[in-house]
Amino acid sequence: MVDLINDITNGIDIKLCNYSIGDLLCKFTFEDYSIYIEAKSKNFIDSECKINLTSKSKIHNISMDVLIKRSGDFDFNGIVKNCLISDTKINESLINRITYVLSGLHSRFNRVKSKWSREYVINDLPYIVDYTLLGDRIQANILSSICFDNSEKLSKFIEDEIFVICLMYSFCNSNKVEWVSRYISKDDTIILFEHIHSSTKNNDFNEITPFRSDVYLFQYFMTHVIDNKYKKCDLIKDKIYPVICNLQWNAQGFREWDFISLVASLEGFCKKKENIISHGAFKKIKKEIKKTLILNNIDNEQVFINIDNNEKIINGYPVKVQIDNKLKELNLNLPYNINELINIRNKIVHEGWHDGEFDCISKIEEIRNVIFLLLFSYFEYKGDFYLFNNSNKDNLSNYEK
């Protein structure tokens, strides 16, 4: 399979088949972690948007979905959306290595190298996996080989670890980082290659990232999060994942929508499902409220619907209170008027615009810095960093009570 992958990456023609077109001669090029295809056929090509290409032999199977960008009568150009190349005897094969290729990480961090180990227990059997992060690749070495057919649970553990690393990279880079290719192998013998197209780019948003070009700070932070063994399920449950996603810069300038999404992610991070009084007690109160309204000749169905459908508002804590509670929980004292940020967001969302003096850039700066500080507190990170639009190093200790 190594020879086949080399042929594809080196632009050598490969014969593939489509069920309606027939055989095609395909040439591939790799650019910015994407795979592009040029295909020719002796048969007429109907101009579909997407097609599936396959190949089966005694040695390997190929399946790929292609998005056609330009098509002629007997040829087309396109981009490979996903590709799977596997050994025909893959289910019987032993594996001990999975290598991931990441897209979206800026080259300034390619010198960073980290190594760590994790132990996973599956059916009472321990499996030790040694990870190596170098540049745009993460290699997971399984110390005791496992049959591919029995590797689903272990692969899920490894996949979750890669998710955490990519998410931390995304935070450091203010840019979406995700894996686009993976190689599953026994030592150097590849038995499966998978590629998933990603629209993320290796953008350089240096002035808005928390570590700028400081490789030492980046390495220090990554070592810290790796040593603390954060789990994917916790990062999703604690709303860290959507918060970091909203910090990703879209390179379209400073827009009101960016401000709104950042405030929303702050609210989501700080919110808790808490009632002021118990749900059961509130149900009894609702009945009494309705009785009182009827006794006072107010028998409006919409009023009753509002009472039934707005328990979170009536019996819940306001967002501002929940944010204050979160700051107290994290022992933070921030020099920003968070209530003002929420009021501006509410005005824009509910009225369509803000009629007062509103400097979108400065408010985005403030809300990003608030989120940076909350995240650093969540991660219990004690190292230095940079806040948005500030060239001086900062530290969380400057904001702790």
C-alpha positions as CSV (number, residue, x, y, z in Angstrom):
1,M,0.0,0.0,0.0
2,V,2.9,2.3,0.6
3,D,3.7,2.2,-3.1
4,L,0.1,3.0,-4.0
5,I,0.0,6.0,-1.6
6,N,3.4,7.2,-3.0
7,D,2.0,6.9,-6.6
8,I,-1.0,9.1,-5.6
9,T,1.1,11.7,-3.8
10,N,3.7,11.8,-6.6
11,G,1.1,12.5,-9.3
12,I,1.3,9.1,-11.1
13,D,-1.9,8.1,-12.9
14,I,-4.2,5.7,-11.0
15,K,-7.1,3.9,-12.6
16,L,-10.4,4.2,-10.7
17,C,-14.0,3.4,-11.5
18,N,-17.4,5.1,-11.2
19,Y,-20.6,3.0,-11.5
20,S,-22.1,5.2,-14.1
21,I,-19.1,6.5,-16.0
22,G,-16.8,3.5,-16.0
23,D,-13.1,3.6,-15.8
24,L,-11.2,6.8,-15.3
25,L,-7.5,7.7,-15.3
26,C,-6.9,9.9,-12.3
27,K,-4.0,12.1,-11.3
28,F,-3.7,13.7,-7.9
29,T,-2.0,16.7,-6.5
30,F,-1.5,17.8,-2.8
31,E,-1.8,21.4,-1.8
32,D,-2.3,22.9,1.6
33,Y,-3.4,19.6,3.1
34,S,-6.1,19.2,0.3
35,I,-6.1,16.5,-2.4
36,Y,-7.0,17.6,-5.9
37,I,-7.9,15.3,-8.8
38,E,-7.8,15.5,-12.6
39,A,-9.7,12.6,-14.2
40,K,-10.1,11.5,-17.9
41,S,-12.5,8.9,-19.3
42,K,-13.2,7.4,-22.7
43,N,-16.9,7.6,-21.8
44,F,-19.1,10.6,-21.6
45,I,-19.2,12.3,-18.2
46,D,-22.5,13.5,-17.0
47,S,-22.0,16.7,-15.0
48,E,-22.8,15.6,-11.5
49,C,-21.6,17.7,-8.5
50,K,-20.4,14.7,-6.5
51,I,-19.2,11.3,-7.5
52,N,-17.8,8.2,-5.8
53,L,-14.7,6.5,-7.2
54,T,-13.6,3.0,-6.3
55,S,-10.9,0.4,-7.0
56,K,-10.6,-3.2,-5.8
57,S,-7.7,-5.5,-6.1
58,K,-6.2,-8.5,-4.3
59,I,-4.1,-6.2,-2.3
60,H,-6.1,-3.1,-1.5
61,N,-9.5,-1.3,-1.8
62,I,-9.9,2.4,-2.6
63,S,-13.0,4.5,-2.1
64,M,-13.2,8.3,-2.4
65,D,-15.9,10.9,-2.8
66,V,-15.0,13.8,-5.1
67,L,-16.6,17.2,-5.4
68,I,-16.4,18.2,-9.1
69,K,-15.3,21.8,-9.7
70,R,-15.1,21.7,-13.5
71,S,-16.2,19.1,-15.9
72,G,-16.0,18.5,-19.7
73,D,-17.5,15.8,-21.8
74,F,-14.7,13.4,-21.1
75,D,-12.8,14.9,-18.1
76,F,-13.2,16.8,-14.9
77,N,-11.2,18.5,-12.1
78,G,-12.3,18.4,-8.5
79,I,-11.3,18.0,-4.9
80,V,-11.3,14.8,-2.8
81,K,-13.8,15.2,0.1
82,N,-12.8,11.9,1.7
83,C,-10.6,9.0,0.7
84,L,-10.2,5.6,2.3
85,I,-7.5,3.1,1.1
86,S,-7.3,-0.1,3.0
87,D,-5.5,-3.5,2.8
88,T,-7.9,-6.3,1.8
89,K,-6.8,-8.3,4.8
90,I,-7.1,-5.3,7.2
91,N,-9.4,-7.1,9.7
92,E,-6.8,-9.8,10.3
93,S,-3.9,-7.4,10.5
94,L,-2.1,-6.3,13.7
95,I,-1.6,-2.6,14.3
96,N,0.7,-0.7,16.6
97,R,0.8,2.8,15.2
98,I,-1.6,5.5,14.1
99,T,-0.2,8.8,12.7
100,Y,-2.4,11.9,12.3
101,V,-1.6,14.8,10.0
102,L,-3.0,18.2,11.3
103,S,-4.2,21.1,9.2
104,G,-4.5,24.7,10.5
105,L,-1.4,24.9,12.6
106,H,0.9,27.8,11.8
107,S,4.5,26.9,10.8
108,R,6.0,28.9,13.6
109,F,5.0,26.1,16.0
110,N,6.4,23.3,13.8
111,R,9.6,23.1,15.9
112,V,7.6,22.2,19.0
113,K,8.0,18.5,20.1
114,S,6.2,16.8,22.9
115,K,6.1,13.2,24.2
116,W,3.7,11.7,26.6
117,S,2.0,8.4,27.5
118,R,-1.5,7.3,28.3
119,E,-2.9,4.0,29.7
120,Y,-6.3,2.7,28.6
121,V,-8.1,-0.3,30.1
122,I,-10.3,-2.3,27.7
123,N,-12.0,-5.5,28.9
124,D,-9.7,-5.5,31.9
125,L,-6.6,-5.4,29.7
126,P,-4.2,-2.4,29.9
127,Y,-2.9,-0.7,26.7
128,I,-0.1,1.8,26.9
129,V,0.1,4.4,24.1
130,D,3.1,6.6,23.6
131,Y,2.3,9.9,21.8
132,T,4.8,12.1,19.9
133,L,3.8,15.5,18.7
134,L,6.1,17.1,16.2
135,G,5.1,19.9,13.8
136,D,1.9,19.0,12.0
137,R,1.9,15.3,13.0
138,I,0.9,13.3,16.1
139,Q,2.0,9.7,16.2
140,A,0.4,7.2,18.6
141,N,2.5,4.2,19.2
142,I,0.7,1.2,20.8
143,L,3.2,-0.7,22.9
144,S,1.5,-4.1,22.5
145,S,0.1,-4.7,19.0
146,I,-3.7,-5.3,18.6
147,C,-5.7,-6.8,15.9
148,F,-7.4,-4.1,13.8
149,D,-10.7,-5.9,14.0
150,N,-10.6,-5.5,17.8
151,S,-9.1,-2.0,17.9
152,E,-12.4,0.1,17.8
153,K,-12.4,1.0,21.5
154,L,-8.7,1.7,21.6
155,S,-8.9,3.8,18.5
156,K,-11.7,5.8,20.1
157,F,-9.5,6.6,23.1
158,I,-6.7,7.7,20.8
159,E,-9.1,9.7,18.7
160,D,-10.4,11.5,21.8
161,E,-6.8,12.4,22.8
162,I,-6.2,13.8,19.3
163,F,-9.4,15.9,19.6
164,V,-8.0,17.4,22.9
165,I,-4.6,18.3,21.3
166,C,-6.3,19.8,18.2
167,L,-8.6,21.9,20.4
168,M,-5.7,23.2,22.4
169,Y,-3.8,24.0,19.2
170,S,-7.0,25.8,18.0
171,F,-7.0,27.9,21.2
172,C,-3.3,28.8,20.8
173,N,-3.6,29.6,17.1
174,S,-7.1,31.3,17.1
175,N,-7.6,29.1,14.1
176,K,-9.4,25.8,13.6
177,V,-6.9,22.9,13.8
178,E,-8.1,19.4,13.0
179,W,-6.7,16.1,11.6
180,V,-7.1,15.7,7.8
181,S,-5.2,12.4,7.3
182,R,-4.3,9.4,9.3
183,Y,-2.2,6.3,8.6
184,I,-2.9,3.1,10.5
185,S,0.1,0.7,10.4
186,K,2.1,-2.1,11.8
187,D,5.5,-0.6,12.3
188,D,6.2,1.0,8.8
189,T,3.6,-1.2,6.9
190,I,0.5,0.9,6.3
191,I,-2.8,-1.0,6.3
192,L,-5.2,2.0,6.1
193,F,-5.0,5.5,4.9
194,E,-7.8,8.0,5.4
195,H,-8.2,11.6,4.3
196,I,-11.0,14.0,5.2
197,H,-11.0,17.3,3.4
198,S,-10.8,20.4,5.7
199,S,-11.5,24.0,4.8
200,T,-9.3,25.3,7.5
201,K,-6.2,27.2,6.5
202,N,-2.8,27.7,8.1
203,N,-3.6,31.4,8.8
204,D,-1.3,33.7,10.8
205,F,-3.4,35.8,13.2
206,N,-0.5,36.6,15.4
207,E,-1.8,39.7,17.1
208,I,-4.9,38.0,18.4
209,T,-3.4,34.7,19.6
210,P,-2.5,34.3,23.3
211,F,1.1,33.3,22.7
212,R,2.0,35.4,19.7
213,S,5.2,33.8,18.1
214,D,6.6,32.8,21.4
215,V,7.4,29.1,20.9
216,Y,8.5,28.8,24.6
217,L,5.1,29.9,25.9
218,F,3.3,27.7,23.4
219,Q,5.4,24.7,24.5
220,Y,4.8,25.5,28.2
221,F,1.1,25.7,27.7
222,M,0.8,22.5,25.7
223,T,3.0,20.6,28.2
224,H,0.7,21.9,31.0
225,V,-2.5,20.7,29.3
226,I,-1.0,17.4,28.3
227,D,0.2,16.8,31.9
228,N,-3.2,17.5,33.2
229,K,-4.9,14.9,31.1
230,Y,-7.9,16.8,30.0
231,K,-10.7,14.6,28.5
232,K,-12.8,15.3,25.5
233,C,-16.1,14.5,27.4
234,D,-15.2,17.0,30.1
235,L,-14.2,19.8,27.6
236,I,-17.6,19.4,25.9
237,K,-19.6,19.1,29.1
238,D,-17.9,22.2,30.6
239,K,-18.6,24.2,27.4
240,I,-14.9,24.7,26.6
241,Y,-15.2,23.3,23.1
242,P,-17.8,25.8,21.9
243,V,-15.9,28.7,23.6
244,I,-12.7,27.9,21.8
245,C,-14.5,27.4,18.5
246,N,-15.9,30.9,18.8
247,L,-12.5,32.3,19.4
248,Q,-11.4,31.1,16.0
249,W,-10.8,34.1,13.8
250,N,-12.5,34.1,10.4
251,A,-10.2,36.8,8.9
252,Q,-13.3,38.9,7.9
253,G,-12.6,41.8,10.1
254,F,-14.4,43.0,13.2
255,R,-18.1,42.4,12.8
256,E,-21.1,42.7,15.1
257,W,-21.7,39.0,14.5
258,D,-18.3,38.1,15.9
259,F,-19.1,40.2,19.0
260,I,-22.5,38.5,19.5
261,S,-21.1,35.0,19.1
262,L,-18.3,35.7,21.6
263,V,-20.8,37.0,24.2
264,A,-23.0,34.0,23.6
265,S,-20.1,31.6,24.2
266,L,-19.3,33.5,27.4
267,E,-22.9,33.1,28.6
268,G,-22.9,29.4,27.7
269,F,-19.6,28.8,29.6
270,C,-20.9,30.5,32.7
271,K,-24.5,29.2,32.7
272,K,-25.7,26.4,35.0
273,K,-29.0,24.6,35.1
274,E,-30.0,25.9,38.4
275,N,-33.5,26.8,39.7
276,I,-34.1,29.4,42.4
277,I,-36.8,27.1,43.9
278,S,-37.3,23.4,43.1
279,H,-39.1,22.4,39.9
280,G,-41.9,20.6,42.0
281,A,-42.5,23.7,44.2
282,F,-42.6,25.9,41.1
283,K,-45.3,23.8,39.5
284,K,-47.5,24.3,42.6
285,I,-46.8,28.0,42.4
286,K,-47.8,28.1,38.8
287,K,-51.2,26.6,39.6
288,E,-51.8,29.2,42.2
289,I,-50.8,32.0,39.9
290,K,-53.3,30.7,37.3
291,K,-56.0,30.4,39.8
292,T,-55.4,34.0,41.0
293,L,-55.5,35.3,37.4
294,I,-58.8,33.5,36.8
295,L,-60.3,34.8,40.0
296,N,-59.4,38.3,38.8
297,N,-61.2,37.7,35.5
298,I,-57.9,37.2,33.5
299,D,-58.5,34.1,31.4
300,N,-56.1,34.7,28.5
301,E,-54.6,31.5,27.0
302,Q,-51.4,33.2,25.9
303,V,-50.7,34.4,29.4
304,F,-51.0,30.8,30.7
305,I,-48.7,29.6,27.8
306,N,-46.1,32.2,28.8
307,I,-46.2,31.1,32.4
308,D,-45.8,27.4,31.4
309,N,-43.0,28.0,28.8
310,N,-40.8,30.5,30.7
311,E,-39.8,28.6,33.8
312,K,-36.1,29.2,33.0
313,I,-36.6,32.9,33.0
314,I,-39.0,33.1,35.9
315,N,-37.3,30.5,38.1
316,G,-33.7,30.9,36.9
317,Y,-30.8,33.2,37.7
318,P,-30.1,36.0,35.2
319,V,-27.0,35.6,33.0
320,K,-25.3,38.5,34.7
321,V,-25.7,36.8,38.0
322,Q,-24.4,33.5,36.7
323,I,-21.3,35.2,35.2
324,D,-20.6,36.9,38.5
325,N,-20.9,33.5,40.2
326,K,-18.5,32.0,37.8
327,L,-16.0,34.7,38.4
328,K,-16.3,34.2,42.1
329,E,-15.9,30.4,41.6
330,L,-12.7,31.0,39.7
331,N,-11.5,33.7,42.1
332,L,-11.2,36.3,39.4
333,N,-11.5,40.1,39.5
334,L,-11.6,41.4,35.9
335,P,-11.2,45.0,34.8
336,Y,-14.0,44.8,32.3
337,N,-17.6,45.9,32.4
338,I,-19.2,42.6,31.5
339,N,-22.7,43.8,32.2
340,E,-22.3,46.5,29.5
341,L,-21.1,43.8,27.0
342,I,-24.2,41.7,27.7
343,N,-26.5,44.8,27.4
344,I,-25.0,45.7,24.0
345,R,-25.3,42.1,22.8
346,N,-29.0,42.0,23.9
347,K,-29.8,45.3,22.2
348,I,-28.3,44.1,18.9
349,V,-30.0,40.7,19.1
350,H,-33.5,41.9,20.1
351,E,-33.7,45.2,18.3
352,G,-31.4,44.6,15.3
353,W,-29.0,47.4,16.0
354,H,-27.3,49.4,18.8
355,D,-28.4,53.1,18.7
356,G,-25.7,54.3,21.1
357,E,-22.0,54.8,20.6
358,F,-20.6,51.3,20.0
359,D,-17.0,50.7,19.1
360,C,-17.2,47.1,17.8
361,I,-13.4,46.6,17.7
362,S,-12.9,47.6,21.4
363,K,-15.8,45.5,22.6
364,I,-14.5,42.4,20.7
365,E,-11.1,43.1,22.3
366,E,-12.8,43.2,25.7
367,I,-14.9,40.1,25.3
368,R,-12.0,38.1,23.9
369,N,-9.8,39.0,26.8
370,V,-12.5,38.1,29.3
371,I,-12.7,34.6,27.6
372,F,-9.0,34.2,27.5
373,L,-8.7,34.9,31.3
374,L,-11.6,32.5,32.1
375,L,-10.0,29.8,30.0
376,F,-6.6,30.2,31.6
377,S,-8.3,30.0,35.0
378,Y,-10.2,26.9,34.0
379,F,-6.9,25.2,32.8
380,E,-5.2,26.5,36.0
381,Y,-2.4,27.8,33.8
382,K,0.2,29.8,35.7
383,G,2.4,30.8,32.8
384,D,2.6,34.0,30.8
385,F,0.4,35.0,27.8
386,Y,-0.7,38.0,25.8
387,L,-4.1,39.6,25.8
388,F,-5.7,40.8,22.6
389,N,-4.1,44.0,21.3
390,N,-1.5,44.1,24.0
391,S,2.2,43.7,23.3
392,N,3.1,43.1,26.9
393,K,3.1,39.7,28.6
394,D,0.5,39.1,31.2
395,N,-0.3,36.6,33.9
396,L,-3.4,35.3,35.5
397,S,-2.1,36.3,39.0
398,N,-2.8,39.9,38.0
399,Y,-6.5,39.2,37.9
400,E,-6.9,36.8,40.9
401,K,-8.4,38.1,44.1
